Amino acid sequence: MGVEVVTEVLLACYNGEKYLPPLLASLSAQGEKDFRVLMQDDGSQDGTLALLKSQGWKQVDDPSQAVDGEVAVMLSIEGCEPFDPGLHTIAEYRAHGVRMAAITWNHENTLGYPAMSGSTQGLKPYGVQAIREMQRLGIAADVSHLNEAGVFDILNKTDKPWPPTATAARWSIIPAT
């Protein structure tokens, strides 16, 4: 009995308009018949999204909406600084298509502390509120770059699963307690 193999290509992109044509040509040249491409756009300010849509990419709200043999893009932001003005901004970003947001990047913000800071403090009070609002609105809270205490706060203080999109394997191998 054979195993069906489908190649999945996951791309993260920010202002990639000039780099995408050669990348897409390279993917096409691979000759792979059964593949799925899902790109996470981190709020590009250039023509990235227009280029992708002109190439037949569709925008999805959830990775599960990606279909084999088709390519899709899901909007995200890296670092929740745009949410600093208040919880109302989260709904505004969702209205613009954002479906995932990394809580921090390499700098502390009003939600929490990045892993590289060395901080042992968890989410800030506004961070807990913001993540609950994100979850209510259907925006995934990406824990990439978030420090360990913040990740455990999300586990203990909120009620939805969280994806690490760009992080060490550590989070997938911690034994359940």
N, C-alpha and C positions, 0 to 999 in steps of 0.2 A: 504494500500500500504506500503510495507516494504522498509526500507532504506538499501542499500548495503553498508557494512562497509568494508573498506580495511585498514588494519593496516600498518602504515608506521613507520619504524625504521630508525632514522637518527643517525649515529655514527660519531664522530670525533676521529681521531686516529693519534698518533705519536709513532713510534717504538713499535707497539703493537703485534709483532710477538708471543711472549710467552703468551699473554693474550687473543688473538683471539680464539684459539681452544675452551676454556671453554665458551667463550661468544657465539660463533657460535652454540655450542652444546646446550646451554641454549635456544637460539632462536628457534632451531629446536624442542626442547622438549616442547615448548609452545603449539604445536598442531594447531597453526593458519594456516588456508589454504590460505586465501587471505591476503597476506602481500607483502610489498616491502621494501627492505633494501637498503639504500644509505649511503655509507661511504665516508666521506671527509678525505683524507689522507694528513696530514700536512708535507709532505716531509720526510717521514720515511727513516732512514738510515740503518735499519735492513732488514730482509726478509719479512716485512709485505706485500708488494705488490705481491711478488712471492707466498707467502702462499695463499693470497686471490685468485689469478688467478688459482692456483692449485685446489682450492675449487670450481671453476666454476664462480667466480665473473668476471664481465666484467668491463672494464674501459670506462666511458662515458665522453663526453665533456660538457654535460649540464644535469642538473637534469631531464629535460623533457624526456631524452632518457632512463631513468629507466623504466623497464617494470614490471607490476604486477607479483608477483611470482618469480621474478628474483632478484638477488642482484648485485649491481654495486658499483664502486669506482670512485671518482673524485679527482684528485690531486689538492692540494692547499698548500699555504704557509701562515704562520701567522707571520706578521711583514714583511714589504717590504725591509728590510735591504739588501737582496741579489741584489736589484736593484740599490744600491748606486753607483756602478761604472759607470752607465750611462744607457740611454734609450735602448741601444742595448741589455742589459742583459734581458730585458723583453721578447724579441723575443726568446732568448736562452731558458728561462724557459718555454715558450709556446711550443717550439719544443720538450721539454722533457715531455710534457703532463700537465703542470700546467694550470688550467682553472679558478682558483679563488685565490685571495690573500687578506688577511686582511692587511689593510694599516699600522696599528701599532699593537703592543701588549701592554705591560706595560711600554714601554720606548719611548721617543721621538726619531724620526729618521729623515732622510732627506726629508721625505714626509709630516710628520705632527706630531701631539701631541696626546698622549693617553688620554682617559677620566680621568684616575686616576691622571694625572699631575695637574689638576686644571687650565690648561692654557685656556685662552679665545681666543688665536690666532687660525686662521684657517689653511688650508693647506699651506705648504711652496710652493714657486714658482715651485720647482722641483716636488713637489707632484702633482700639477695640470697637469704638463707635463706628468708625469709618469701615472697618472690615465687616461688621454686621450689616451696615447699609449696602456695601458692595454685594454681599451674599443675598440680601433681600432683593436686589435689583438684577441678580444674575451675572455679576462680574466676578470671575474667579480671582481669588487672592493668591498670587504667585509668591511663594516663599523664597525664591532664589535671591541670594544676597542678604536675606534677613538673618539676624543672629539666632543662635540656638534658643535662647530664652523667649524670643519673639515667636518662633515656630511653635514652641510648647504652649505659649499663650493662645495662639490660634487654635491649637488642638483642645485646650481646656476651656476657653472662653467663648468659642463660637461653635456653630453646629453644622458646618458644611465642609466637605473635603477640600484640600488645597493642592495645587500642582506645583512641584518644583520644575521649572522649565530649563534651568541652566545651573546645576549645582552638583556637588560631589555625590557619589553613590551612597554616602553615609545615611541619607534619609530613607533609602530603600532597604537598608540592612539592619536598622535598629530593631532589636527584638521587641515584640509586643509585651507590655507589662500589665 
